Every structure is written in structure tokens, then in C-alpha cells.
Amino acid sequence: MASQTIDSHRANAEAIHGDLPCKKRIVELLEELCLPKGLFPLDDIEEGHFKDVPITDSKSPLMDKLTECFGVRFTERASTTKKVIWSPPPSGWLKVNSDGSLGDDRYGFEAVVWDYKADFLTALAARTGASSINILELKGIVAGIKLCSTLHAPRIWSETDSTTAKAWAEGKGLIPWNAFRDLRQLRFLVGQLIDWKITHVYKEANSVADLLASTQSTIGTFIFSPSQLWEDIQALLQDDKAGKVYDRVSQ
């Protein structure tokens, strides 16, 4: 029975080979399902078969398998559109939007710093060793606070599109042992500040940090000044400063 299910899923499916490409596609699939990106912490994947299935169809084979695995009953619902917007920090604060990136043989994290006028100040893009997406998201949060600290900011607002990394930064949820080092560093940095807060933002309003994920292919960290940003990012910065409203479509 199991082999028949696998064979039927392979038919007309997109075949992806290799650990990193499969992990990247799994993260994309989880985002499509509005599930946490770190839900399946799989390693050493050799081959994956991905088939487009209507997410709103609760009777689809994919929904049946998710119900079987997690004991959750899925019901049909129409797509909804939510308006999301990036917001600048209040006067006296710096805001840092961060992101983690995984795929195409690269592991990394990014951070973008703004002032209360919604002016871009600086950013970083880093490539590191192999890690899970949630750890990379956490490293982005820590790196963003470090970057703000170099500007002698007494009040920092961190924002991430990872609910899991946000919960870890707040000391909530089941925190894995390999996150402790980054969390100790975060606690130390926050202890030097007058005030700090962290919020979640949808990825549609975190596009600058997301785009920075494509900037660097070698291990190390690169710091950007305003004059070093290319046109695509300059355009996104202007959109956010102007208060552009983004559409977030969810199932």
C-alpha cells in the first residue's frame, strides 16, 4: 500500500535531487501551507518528488497524508488576502529587520537597519556553515542587534518573519540545545540596551532582508552602506519608506 502511494505521487511530479535543493523546496511547501518553516528538520535527503496539489482541497492526497501523520483534520476554506505594511520605529529607536536563508548550497542570514525617519542606515549579509532555517533566523536576529549596537543605539526594535525564532528569542517554546549559544549572546546584547522589543512581520513586508539573501556566495559577512545597494533594493527601500501596502494571500 505504501509503495503504491509513493508510486502514484511520483507520477507527473517534479523530481528534485540532493539534500539542499530538497530542503529548500520543503521550506517553500511549508510556507504555502502556512506551517512553520522548521516543521520537518530532515537531514541527508537524497531525492524528493513534489507535486502541485490544490491546498484548499481538503480531500486531496496531500491533506490525507498530513491528517494521517499529525492527526489534524483539514477543512476547505477560501483564500484570503491580508494587507501588510512595514512600519518605521518611533523616534529614539532603530529598527532591524532580519531573515534567514537556506538553499542553493548556501546557508545565511541577513539584517537591515532603519531609523525613525524610515531612512536606511546599514545592512549585512552573512554566509555560514550548515544549519537549520530556524537557527539561521535566530542568528539574523542576533546579528541585527550587533549591527545596531555599532551605531550606539540605546533602543532597538527587532523584527523577523520567523515565529519560531521570535519565540526562542523571548525564551518561549521548545528551544534546541544548538540555539543556546546564540541566545546567550542575544541576552548579553539586550542587557546593554535601555530598551528592546521583538515583533513578527509577514515576509511580504520583510522583502529587503529577503532580497539580501542572494548577495553573497562565500563564507563570511559583508556590511552594506547606503551607496553600496543596487537598484532592486533601493526600490524596495523607497516602497517601504512610502508606506507601500503588500497583499498577503493565505489559504
N, C-alpha and C positions, 0 to 999 in steps of 0.2 A: 504493500500500500504506500509506504513512504517513498519507494523508488518510483512508483507511478506518479506521485505528486511532484517529485523533483523533475522527472522527465517532462511532465506537462508544463511545468513552469519554465523549463529551458526553451520550449518551443517558441520561436519568434522573439526570444528575449535578447537583451543586449548583454554580451559576454565581456566581462572585464577581468583582466589577469593581473596578479601582483598585489602585494599587501597594501601599499599606499593608495593606488587608484581605487581599490575596493573600499578602503576606509573612507576616502573622500566621498564616494557615491553613497555609502551608508549614512554619512552625516547629512548629505543633501536629502536623502529619503526621509530621515527622521524630521528634518525641518519641514518637509512637505506635509508630514503627518502631525505637525505641531507637537512633537515629542522632544524630550531633552536630547541634545546632540551627543551626550556621553552615555546613552542608554545601553549601547552594545559595545563594551570595551574589548573588542576582539583583537587578537594578535596573529601574525603569520597567516593571513588569508591568502590562499593560492589562486582561487578563481571565484568569481561572483557572477550570477545571472540576474539581471534587473529587467523587469517587465513593467511597462506602463499599465497601471490599474486605476480606474476612477476611484479617488479616495472617498467620494461621497456615497459610493455603493457599498452598503453595509453587508451585502450578500456576496461580495467578491471573495475569491480565494485568499487574497491578502488579509482581508478583515477576519476571515475564518481562522487563519493561522495565528493572527495576533490574539484573537479570543482564546484559542487553544493554549497558546504559550503563557498568556498573562491573566487569563480568567476574566477579561473585561469584555462586556458586550457593547459593540459599536452600533449606533443608530444613525440613520441617514439625516443629514441636515444640509441646508443650502449654504453656499459660500457667502461669507460676509466680508464687507470692506470696512476697515477702520482707518480713520485719519490719524497719522502720527506726525510729530514735528520735533525737531531738535531745538532745545532751549538753552540760551546762554546762562552763565552763572550770575548771581547777584553781585553788586559792587563789593570789592574787597576779597573776592574769591577768584580762583582759577578752576576751570573745568577741564577734565581729561577724559576723553572717550577712548576706550581700549577695545582690542579684539584679539582673538587667537586664530591662527591659520594652520591648516593641515592639508597636504595634498601635493601632487606633482613632485614627489621626492623632497618636499620641504616641510619643516616644522618651524613655526614662528609666532611672533606676537607683535602688536602694533599699539601705539598710543599717540593721541593728538591733543594738544593743549590750546585752550582758548581763554581770553579774558572776558570781563563783563560786558564789553562792547561787541562781543562776538567776533573779535579780531583773532586771527590765527597767530600763535606765538612760536611754537616749535612742535616737532613730532619725531618719533623714532620708529624704525622698522628693524626687527631683530630676527635672526635665524639661529636655531639652537638644535640640540640633539633630539632624537626620537622621544616623543611624549604623547600623552593623550590630549584630546582637544580641550578638556576642562582644565587640565594643568596649564596648558598654553594660555587659556583665557585668564587664569589666575596670575600667571607671570606678566601678562599685559597690564593688569590692574596695578601690580607692584611696580613695574617699570614706569607706568604713568605717574605714580606718586613720586618716585625718584626724580623723574624729569621735572615735575613741578617744583620739587624741593631745590633744584639747582637755580630756580628763579626766585628763591626765598619767599615762597608763598606760604602765609600762615594758615590759610583756609583753602582746602581742596575738595572739590566735588568730583568723585569718580563715577563714571557711567560705563556700563557694559551690556552687551546683548546676551550674556550668558546668565541665566537664573541660577545655575548650579555654582558658578564661580562667585557670584554675588552672595549666595548663602554661605559658602565657605568663608568668604571674607568677613562675614558677620558672625562667624562661629556657629552656624546652624547646619543641620543635616549630618549625614554620614560622611565624615571627612577622611579621605585615604591618607595613609602614612606618608606617601610621597608628596603630599601637599604641605606638610608641617614646616618644612624649611622656608618655603615662600611665605607662609602665614606668619612665622616668627619675624621675618623681615618686614612684612606689612605692619605688624603690631608695633615694631620699633619705629618705623617711619611715621605712623599715625600718632605715636606718643610724643613726637617732636612738634606736632601741629597744635594750633589753637582750636581748630575745628575741622572735622572731616565727615563726609557722608558719602554713601554709595547708593546708586539707583540703577534700575534696569531700563533699557531702551530697546525698542524693536530694531532689528538690523536695518530696516529701511531708513531709519534716522541715524544710523551709525555708519553711513556709507563712506566717509572719508577714511576712517580707520580700516574699513574693509578693503578699500581700494589699495591702501598702502601694502597690503599683503602680497601684492605682485611685484614689489620694488626690488627685492634683494634675493639673490640665489645662493650666496656663500655664507658660511657660518660667521656670525659677528653682528654688531649693532651699528646702524647708521642713523645719525641725527640730521634732521632737516631744518633749515631756516626758511623763512618765507620766500626768499629768492630762489630756492632750490626745488620748488614744487612745479610740476608740469601742468599743462593746460587742463587736463581732466580733473585733477584735484582742485585746482584754482576755481574751476566752475562749480564743483560741489561745495567748496567753502563759501562761495558767494550765494549759492542757493540756500544754505543753512543760515547764513547771516541775514538773508532777506526773509527768513521765516517760511520757507517752502513747505507745503503740506504734502506728505507722501501717503500713498494708498497702501495699506497692508491687507492683502486678501488672505483669508483663512477659511478652512473648511469646517 
